[in-house]
C-alpha cells in the first residue's frame, strides 16, 4: 500500500495562537495535497524564553492538545505534534511528542529522553536539563493502517541505540521533529538522518524549525525538513522557507528492500 506523508516547517515564536494558526494552514495544505500522515516540528506551538514558558505552561499544553485533536479529526489524518512542554511531577516540564489519530484520539505520547546540554558556538546557551525532565522510556510503536509509526525528538537523533530499539519492533515510519541549531545542522543533520534510515531500513520524516525565533536574533534554527527513504534517498526537502514537504511512502518497496538486504535479520547484538 502506498500513501503520502508530509512534514511541516515553521518559524515558531512565543505567541502560541499565531504559531498554531500558521501550523493549521500548512497542515491543511498538506492534507489537500493528499497527505494522510503529517508531522509538526519540535516547539511548534511555542518557542520562547524559559520564563515565558513557565508563565504560559497551562495555556501552551491545553491549547496545543486541543489544536492537534481538532485538526486531526477535521482533516481525517494522523497528526504528530513533534514537541511541546507538558507538566512533569518534578516541577519541571517534559518535552512531549503526541500523535492524534483521524478520530481525534491521542494514540501516542513520548517524553524526550536525551536532553540538549551543549555549547555549539552560535552564542546561545543550551541547557535543556535545567528546566526539562528527561523521559525514561523508548518511544512506543503505533500500529496503524499505514504501518508501524513512532517518533523520537531532535537530540535523540545522535543516539542510534534508540532507533535500533525501534527497528527491533518493526517500525516503518519514524519521525524526528527538531529545532536543530545552525552549526550542528550544517555539520550533521543530513548525514545522521540518512544513516538512521539506512541502518534501520525505515522511512525517516524530519519536520524542523527554521529561521530566527526571538526579537534579539539569538535563537536560530537550521530548517531543511526532510523525508528520507529506507535506502537513504532524500525524497523531499525544504530549504529555509516555511511550508511543508510531501512524499509517497511505498510500503511494498520498503518490504522489498528488507527482503533483498536483510541486514536487520543479521544482527548479532
C-alpha positions as MATLAB code, in Angstrom:
seq = 'XXXXXXXXXXXXXXXXXXXXXXXXXXXXXXXXXXXXXXXXXXXXXXXXXXXXXXXXXXXXXXXXXXXXXXXXXXXXXXXXXXXXXXXXXXXXXXXXXXXXXXXXXXXXXXXXXXXXXXXXXXXXXXXXXXXXXXXXXXXXXXXXXXXXXXXXXXXXXXXXXXXXXXXXXXXXXXXXXXXXXXXXXXXXXXXXXXXXXXXXXXXXXXXXXXXXXXXXXXXXXXXXXXXXXXXXXXXXXXXXXXXXXXXXXXXXXXXXXXXXXXXXXXXXX';
ca = [
       0.000    0.000    0.000;
       1.273    3.465   -0.918;
       0.265    6.719    0.756;
       1.547   10.256    1.148;
       3.172   11.692    4.269;
       4.287   15.244    4.960;
       6.485   17.275    7.290;
       5.753   20.886    8.228;
       8.450   23.540    8.679;
       7.787   26.778   10.582;
       9.481   29.621   12.446;
       7.743   29.485   15.818;
       7.819   32.265   18.426;
       6.438   32.819   21.924;
       2.960   33.640   20.556;
       1.008   30.403   20.833;
      -2.101   31.388   18.864;
      -0.045   32.757   15.960;
       2.043   29.585   15.840;
      -0.989   27.309   15.814;
      -2.746   29.367   13.139;
       0.284   29.035   10.890;
       0.620   25.314   11.601;
      -3.043   24.784   10.759;
      -2.546   26.498    7.402;
       0.325   24.252    6.380;
      -1.290   21.067    7.717;
      -4.430   21.860    5.725;
      -2.349   22.445    2.587;
      -0.515   19.155    3.084;
      -3.785   17.295    3.642;
      -5.244   18.810    0.461;
      -2.155   17.548   -1.354;
      -3.068   14.053   -0.180;
      -1.003   13.535    2.967;
      -2.511   11.043    5.402;
       0.272   11.245    7.995;
       1.699   14.664    8.875;
       4.340   15.766   11.372;
       4.921   19.134   13.062;
       8.363   20.089   14.414;
       9.667   20.393   17.941;
       8.461   23.580   19.680;
       5.795   24.095   17.004;
       3.303   25.746   19.374;
       5.753   27.730   21.498;
       9.378   28.810   21.113;
      10.281   31.488   23.625;
      12.201   32.053   26.840;
      12.009   29.724   29.830;
      10.332   32.418   31.916;
       7.641   32.877   29.256;
       7.219   29.109   29.036;
       6.647   28.783   32.763;
       4.088   31.590   32.838;
       2.196   30.176   29.849;
       2.648   26.460   30.567;
      -1.001   25.565   31.179;
      -2.131   27.567   28.163;
       0.506   26.023   25.897;
      -0.381   22.470   26.911;
      -4.157   22.874   26.759;
      -4.276   24.853   23.503;
      -1.779   22.544   21.796;
      -3.667   19.352   22.639;
      -6.973   20.889   21.576;
      -5.427   22.090   18.312;
      -3.974   18.673   17.495;
      -7.219   16.825   18.215;
      -9.432   19.229   16.282;
      -7.074   19.410   13.314;
      -6.563   15.647   13.023;
     -10.262   14.829   13.302;
     -11.446   17.583   10.958;
      -8.892   16.660    8.274;
      -9.043   12.882    8.823;
      -5.278   12.464    9.296;
      -2.697   11.136   11.697;
      -1.036   14.243   13.127;
       2.186   14.330   15.141;
       2.763   17.279   17.440;
       6.520   16.971   17.499;
       7.379   18.565   20.810;
       5.770   20.916   23.293;
       6.039   21.433   27.066;
       3.819   19.434   29.403;
       3.871   19.437   33.196;
       6.189   16.968   34.942;
       5.757   15.803   38.561;
       9.164   17.256   39.462;
       8.006   20.794   38.732;
       9.960   20.872   35.505;
       8.388   20.127   32.114;
       8.560   17.210   29.727;
       9.368   17.851   26.077;
       6.471   15.834   24.724;
       5.504   14.489   21.309;
       1.894   13.409   20.772;
       0.208   11.590   17.878;
      -3.505   12.031   17.238;
      -5.479    9.652   15.010;
      -8.139   10.631   12.426;
     -10.853   10.291   15.091;
      -9.194   12.972   17.197;
      -7.904   10.497   19.796;
      -4.457   10.616   21.373;
      -2.750    7.333   20.476;
       0.939    8.079   21.132;
       2.849   10.117   23.713;
       6.622   10.291   24.139;
       8.751   12.322   26.547;
      12.117   13.291   25.046;
      14.814   11.145   26.648;
      18.051   12.850   25.576;
      18.231   16.489   26.655;
      20.345   19.009   24.775;
      23.074   20.392   27.048;
      25.763   21.645   24.708;
      27.873   24.574   23.560;
      27.732   24.741   19.773;
      29.309   28.141   19.082;
      26.259   30.103   17.996;
      26.157   32.394   21.028;
      23.025   30.836   22.508;
      23.290   28.748   25.718;
      21.705   25.287   25.553;
      20.999   23.634   28.902;
      17.696   21.837   28.354;
      18.064   19.839   31.559;
      17.794   22.993   33.685;
      14.070   23.169   33.060;
      13.143   19.877   31.361;
      12.736   16.418   32.858;
      14.141   13.544   30.850;
      11.802   10.798   29.745;
      12.758    7.266   30.726;
      11.250    5.052   28.034;
      11.883    4.146   24.428;
       9.089    5.622   22.283;
       6.023    3.466   21.791;
       5.272    1.944   18.402;
       1.862    2.737   16.949;
       0.255    0.141   14.677;
      -1.841    1.901   12.025;
      -3.354    1.209    8.630;
      -0.278    2.999    7.283;
       2.235    0.755    9.001;
       4.089    0.957   12.294;
       4.841    4.560   13.260;
       6.895    6.117   16.027;
       8.798    9.298   16.836;
      11.894   10.476   18.647;
      12.737   14.172   19.210;
      15.683   16.281   17.973;
      18.807   15.429   20.055;
      17.666   11.789   20.195;
      18.991   11.606   16.634;
      22.544   11.248   17.961;
      21.761    8.062   19.871;
      21.474    5.181   17.388;
      20.560    2.678   20.088;
      17.171    4.357   20.447;
      16.436    3.882   16.747;
      17.740    0.326   16.867;
      15.292   -0.390   19.668;
      12.504    0.923   17.440;
      13.664   -1.103   14.442;
      13.566   -4.251   16.566;
       9.849   -3.533   16.965;
       9.427   -3.276   13.199;
       8.950    0.490   12.840;
       8.228    1.514    9.242;
       7.984    5.308    9.630;
       9.914    7.187   12.275;
       9.507   10.914   12.830;
      12.339   13.087   14.084;
      10.815   16.502   14.827;
      13.523   19.016   15.652;
      14.678   22.538   16.333;
      18.254   21.876   15.221;
      20.888   24.564   15.665;
      22.540   26.029   12.583;
      26.132   24.851   13.368;
      25.123   21.262   14.183;
      22.616   21.202   11.336;
      25.195   22.238    8.771;
      27.589   19.591   10.064;
      25.412   16.583   10.842;
      21.669   16.916   10.046;
      21.564   15.241    6.642;
      24.151   12.565    7.313;
      22.668   11.438   10.642;
      19.109   11.314    9.339;
      20.163    9.325    6.280;
      22.200    6.987    8.479;
      19.244    6.299   10.795;
      17.081    5.486    7.760;
      19.660    3.246    6.110;
      20.837    1.277    9.128;
      17.278    0.601   10.319;
      15.607    0.243    6.901;
      12.807    2.681    7.762;
      11.348    5.879    6.392;
      12.566    8.865    8.412;
      10.474   12.038    8.424;
      12.116   15.086    9.988;
       9.970   18.225   10.406;
      12.133   21.105   11.557;
      12.123   24.652   12.799;
      13.742   27.294   10.584;
      14.930   30.888   10.818;
      15.184   33.334   13.735;
      12.893   32.872   16.724;
      13.399   35.802   19.074;
      13.456   39.595   18.687;
      17.163   39.730   19.500;
      18.128   37.267   16.773;
      19.935   34.911   19.132;
      17.968   31.704   18.619;
      18.264   30.398   15.064;
      17.424   27.007   13.615;
      18.622   25.108   10.565;
      15.466   24.226    8.647;
      15.942   21.624    5.891;
      12.981   19.442    6.833;
      13.439   16.069    5.152;
      11.678   12.881    4.151;
      14.143   10.023    3.621;
      13.600    6.562    2.158;
      14.815    3.305    3.749;
      17.539    3.319    1.072;
      18.768    6.695    2.295;
      17.351    8.725   -0.590;
      16.098   12.241    0.119;
      12.546   12.099   -1.228;
      11.567   15.659   -0.261;
      13.288   18.637    1.328;
      12.534   22.211    2.264;
      15.346   24.729    2.394;
      14.833   27.612    4.838;
      11.297   28.608    3.878;
       8.205   27.838    5.916;
       5.786   25.345    4.408;
       5.601   21.581    4.003;
       7.357   18.787    2.154;
       5.449   15.743    0.948;
       6.400   12.354   -0.474;
       4.882    8.960   -1.213;
       5.598    6.146    1.212;
       5.977    2.998   -0.883;
       5.402    0.194    1.585;
       5.932   -2.600   -0.936;
       9.308   -1.079   -1.782;
      10.147   -0.915    1.931;
       9.417   -4.616    2.390;
      11.308   -5.444   -0.819;
      14.414   -3.660    0.480;
      14.170   -5.509    3.784;
      13.906   -8.833    1.947;
      16.701   -8.265   -0.550;
      19.061   -6.747    2.032;
      18.006   -8.465    5.275;
      20.598   -6.778    7.470;
      18.095   -6.387   10.303;
      17.924  -10.196   10.470;
      21.725  -10.456   10.652;
      22.104   -8.521   13.897;
      24.323  -10.171   16.495;
      23.731   -7.812   19.387;
];
